[in-house]
Every structure is written in C-alpha cells, then in structure tokens.
Amino acid sequence: MSPELTSTPSTPSTPQGTERRREILKCAIDVFGEAGYAGARIDEVARRVGIRRPSILYHYPDKQALYSAAVSSVVAEIVDRVLATEKIPGERLDAIADAWVDFVIARPNAARVLLRQMLDADPTLTRMTQAPVRELLESIQSAIDDSMNTDREKTLDANEFALILSSTSLVWVASRSAIEGALGLDTLSPQSIQRHRRMLHALTRQLVAASGEAGPAQTEIRPASPARKTRKR
C-alpha cells in the first residue's frame, strides 16, 4: 500500500508511533462507524484508546485528518485482502466474495465507514484512495476474465462486479439494527452469515453467466396500431 494512506507527515515514523497510530485508527473507525463524521468526537476516540485528546492531535491535527486516515486504512485493508486471494487455488471470484464477507463481518464499523464514504463521495478522499482502488479493480478484473470463456465477448467489468458485491454486503451488515427491528432477522448470526456467503457465491456465478448473454440495449419496435376511425354522428 502507498505510505501516504496510513502515515502522517507531521509526525516521525517510529515503531512506537506506528503502533499508536494503528491503535488510534482502530478506535476511530469504530467511533466514525457508530456515530458518523458529524457525531464522532475526538475525545471519545481518545477515551477508547486510553490516552488524552492532545495525544490524538499529535498524530492527527484535526477530526478531518483522522477521518481521512480512517477511511484510507479501511480501503487499504480491503485491497490487501483481495490481493491475497491471488495466491489461493481454485475459483478466485468465490475467494474474493469470501474475503469481502470475512472483512465486513469482522469489521462492521469499518463497513459502515466505507458505506458513508460511498454515499458522501468526499472528493479529497476519493483522490487519496484512487490508486489502491485501481489496483483492487485490476485484480478483480483478472479474476473475472479467468472465470469467463475466452471465446465470447466480455461484458462484465470489475466496476460493475465490485459495486454489486459491495453494496449487497454493506447494506446487509450496516443496516443490521434496522433489519432486525423491522424483519426480525439478525444479519450477523452464524446462520445468516453462511446464507449470505452462499448467496454471494451464487451471485458471482450468475453475474459471469449473465454477462455472456448481455448485449447492447435494444428497443423493441412494434408496428403502429391502425388509426381508429371517428364515428360520425
């Protein structure tokens, strides 16, 4: 990963400083995920880390800097997990789906942070994460190409695949409280997680299969209905 995503230029890089920043980011992701950017407080992050507010500001000068680092950290972890599937034998799209599910289930607050960023589309953060996201999409595209027959036109690209896969799981995890209250379904129960995992495996195969059948959109042309004669009175 690019160092600019996880380091702060204003602070020296030492093993102790690196570990402290890692701890701060972990707690910051939880706070931002639970309260959103507007509701998050640096004092709460400091409390969870077990340090004072000035110690947070030593590493991250303000809340925006802390939030940017938190989002970049989430993106970096996702990219690392997906790239790691390149070494796993077997169907890579299934491995990518598993890596994604493992991430959002283990880090539900990180999933909420990512969903909020997708909705808010902060242009500064979009630029900051552009390079790792491009690397992520290139890896996914390679997996898609390997899963498709080489003798047919490829119409499924990594952007579509990643958007469908991520949005499905982000809503599944991030909306847990609302879904449980409205439908009585605990989306993070072991049974629900396994069902969701199987669903994503089936979805990846359907996307690949459907991409070979999809063609340019066509408008069906129907013959015009004969004009009705006006009845004379």
N, C-alpha and C positions, 0 to 999 in steps of 0.2 A: 504494500500500500504506500501511497505517497505520504511522506512525512508531514506535509502541510495539513493533512486531515486530522492528525492526532496530537501534534505538538504546538506549543505556544512560543513564538519567537522571543517574547519579552522575558522568559524565564529560562535559566540554564538547564540543560538536559543532564540529569544525574540519575543513577538508579533509584535513589530515594524519591526524587522529584517525579520520575516517571511512574513509580508505583502509587504515589499520592494522587497524581492526575488521573490515573486509571480508576482509583477508588472514588474520586470526586465525580468522574463521568458516570460511573455505575449508578451512584445515588442520584445524580442529576437526571439521568434517563428515567429513573423511576418517578421522580418528582414531576418532570415535564409530562411524562406519560399519564400520570394520575390527574394533574391539575391543568395541563395545557400551558402554553407560554405565558399567557396573561395571569393565570392563577398561581404559577410557580414562584417560590420565594427562595432567594439565595440562603437566607437564614435556615430554611428547612433542609436544604442540601447540606449545609454545614453541620446541622444537628445530627443528621443521619450518618455523616462521615465521622462525627465525633471531634470536630475541630471548630474554630471560631470563624466568623464571617470574613475577617481580613485574610485568613489563610486561603480561602476560596479566591478572593480577589487578587492575591499574589500570583496565582496561576492563570486566572481568567478575569480580566479587568472589569467586566460588567455581565449582566444577565444575557445579553445578546451573544457575547463571545462564548459564554458557557453553553448556550443553546446550540450555537453553530458547531461547537466541538462535539456536543452530544449527538446531533444528527449525523455528523461525519463519522463518528465512531460506530453508529448503528449501520450505516451504509458499508463501512469497511468490513464489519463482521459478516454481513450478508455476502459480500463479494468473496471473502475468504472461504466461506462455507461452500459456495457454489463452485469456486475454482478447485476446491479439494475433491469434488466429485469426479474430476477428470482422471483421477487415479483409481476410481472404483470400477471394477469389471462389471459388465452387464449393461442393462438399459440405463443410459445416463439420464434420460428425462425423468424416469422414476426416482433416480438418485437425487436429482435436483429438487423434485417435489418433496422427497423425504427431508432433505436438508432444510428446505424452506419451512416445512411443518415443524421440524425439530426446533428451529430458531424461534418462530412465533409462539410456540407452546412454552418453551423455556424462558422466553423474554417477552411476555405480553405487554409490558410497559414500553419496551423498545418498538414493538409493533404499533402501539398507539402513537408514539412519536413519529414513526415513519408515515402513518396514515395522516396525521395532522400536517406534516410537511407536504404530502401529496396534495392535500386539499388547499393549503395556503400558498404553495408554489412560490416560496421566497426566492427571488431571482438570485440573490447572493449565494444562498446555499445550493441552488441549482448549479451555479457555475463551479462552486467548490467541489461538488460531487460528480461533475461531468466526466472526468477521466476514469474513475473507478467504475461508474455505471456503464461506460462504453466497454470497458474490459469485461464486465459482467455479461453484457448483451452479446459480445463476440463469442464468449464461451457457450452461452445458451444457444446461439445460432449454430455453432458447430455441432452441438448435441442434436438439434432439430434436423440438420442436414444428414447426420448419420442415421437417424431414425426413419428417413423417408426414402422411397425408391428413387434411384438415380435417373430412371428413365421417364419421370414425369415432372411436369412443371411444379416448382416450389412456390406456393403462395402464402405460406405461414412464415412470418418473420419473428425474431426474438422479441421485438417490442410488443406485438400482439400477445405472444405467449406469456411474457413476464407480467403484462398488465392483467390478463385473465387470471393467472395463477395467484398473483399477489393480492388482487382485490378480493378474491374469494376467501382467502385465509385471513386477511386483515379484518374484514367485516366479521368473520367467524369468531375471531379472538377479541378484537377491540370492542365489539358490541355484546360481550358476554352478559353483563348485568341486565341490559335491556332485553336481550333474547330470553334470558332465564325468567325475567319478570313477566314478559308477555306470553311466552310459549311454554315455560316450564322446562326448558332444555338447557342443561349445563354443558356448554360447548367445550369446556376443558376437562370434562370427566374422561376417564380412560376409554370408555366405550365410544364416546363422541369423537375423541381424537382418532381412534382406529377407523371409525366410519369415515371421518373426514379425510384421512390418509388414503383409504381405498378409493374414495370419490375423486381425489386429485389424480391418482394413478389412471383411473378410467378416463378422466377428463383430458389428460395429456394424450392418451391414445386416440381419443375422439377428435382432438384438435388436429393431430397429424393426419388422420384418415380424412377428415373433412377438408383439409387444405388441398388435397389432391383432387377433390371434386369441385372445389370452388372455382369459379371463373369470373370474368368481368360481369358486372351487373348489367342485366338486360331488362328492358322494359317490354312487357308483353303488349303487342299491338293487336287490338281487336277490331273487327270490321264495324264500321259505324252503323248504328241502328237506323233502319229506314225512318224517314220523317213521317210523323203522323199527319194524316190529312185532317184539316179542320172541317168539322161537320157544319154544313150550312144550316142555318135555322130559318 
